[in-house]
Amino acid sequence: MNLLNYSLIFMVISFIPCLYRVIKGPTIPDRVVALDAMTTIIVVMLGIYSYVHESVFFMDVALVLAIISFVGTVTVAKYLDEGVVF
């Protein structure tokens, strides 16, 4: 196994505490932060997978997922702060 395979295994292991926090999070902000961390881990995994398989398609998917995650996190944060989105 090379270093990239070990990094993918590490990403899967680091995904587990985030999944636990999304399910058992005591507050909504805890769940939002854990979900944001999960999407960051998925983006990194897609980037590594894209590099290993030499496919640009997965980098496009990672970029779109990162943008959607950022917009969703900002939207939920604004809703929790002000009570309205717009």
C-alpha positions as CSV (number, residue, x, y, z in Angstrom):
1,M,0.0,0.0,0.0
2,N,1.2,3.4,-0.8
3,L,0.8,6.7,1.2
4,L,-2.4,7.7,-0.6
5,N,-4.1,4.5,0.4
6,Y,-3.1,5.1,4.0
7,S,-4.4,8.7,3.8
8,L,-7.8,7.4,2.5
9,I,-8.0,5.0,5.5
10,F,-7.2,7.8,7.8
11,M,-10.0,9.9,6.3
12,V,-12.5,7.1,6.8
13,I,-11.4,6.8,10.4
14,S,-11.8,10.5,10.9
15,F,-15.2,10.4,9.4
16,I,-16.6,8.3,12.2
17,P,-16.5,10.9,15.1
18,C,-18.1,13.4,12.8
19,L,-20.9,11.0,12.0
20,Y,-21.4,10.4,15.7
21,R,-21.6,14.2,16.4
22,V,-24.2,14.6,13.6
23,I,-26.4,11.9,15.1
24,K,-25.9,12.6,18.8
25,G,-25.0,16.3,18.7
26,P,-26.6,18.1,21.7
27,T,-27.2,21.3,19.7
28,I,-27.9,22.3,16.1
29,P,-24.6,24.3,15.8
30,D,-22.7,21.1,16.8
31,R,-24.4,19.2,14.1
32,V,-23.7,21.9,11.5
33,V,-20.0,22.0,12.3
34,A,-19.8,18.2,12.2
35,L,-21.6,18.1,8.9
36,D,-19.2,20.7,7.5
37,A,-16.3,18.6,8.7
38,M,-17.8,15.6,7.0
39,T,-18.1,17.4,3.7
40,T,-14.5,18.6,4.0
41,I,-13.3,15.0,4.6
42,I,-15.3,13.9,1.6
43,V,-13.8,16.7,-0.6
44,V,-10.3,15.6,0.4
45,M,-11.1,12.0,-0.3
46,L,-12.5,12.9,-3.7
47,G,-9.3,14.9,-4.4
48,I,-7.1,11.9,-3.4
49,Y,-9.2,9.5,-5.4
50,S,-9.1,11.9,-8.4
51,Y,-5.3,12.0,-8.2
52,V,-4.9,8.3,-7.9
53,H,-7.2,7.5,-10.9
54,E,-6.1,10.6,-12.9
55,S,-9.6,11.8,-13.5
56,V,-10.6,15.4,-13.5
57,F,-14.3,14.6,-13.1
58,F,-13.9,13.8,-9.4
59,M,-12.2,17.2,-8.8
60,D,-15.2,18.9,-10.4
61,V,-17.5,17.0,-8.0
62,A,-15.3,17.9,-5.1
63,L,-15.4,21.6,-6.0
64,V,-19.2,21.7,-6.4
65,L,-19.5,19.8,-3.1
66,A,-17.3,22.3,-1.3
67,I,-19.2,25.3,-2.7
68,I,-22.6,23.8,-1.7
69,S,-21.2,23.0,1.8
70,F,-20.0,26.5,2.3
71,V,-23.2,28.1,1.2
72,G,-25.3,25.7,3.3
73,T,-23.2,26.3,6.4
74,V,-23.4,30.1,6.0
75,T,-27.2,29.8,5.4
76,V,-27.8,27.7,8.5
77,A,-25.5,30.0,10.6
78,K,-27.5,33.1,9.5
79,Y,-30.8,31.3,10.2
80,L,-29.6,30.3,13.7
81,D,-28.4,33.9,14.4
82,E,-31.2,36.0,13.0
83,G,-34.1,33.5,12.6
84,V,-34.5,34.2,8.9
85,V,-32.5,33.3,5.9
86,F,-33.1,36.4,3.7
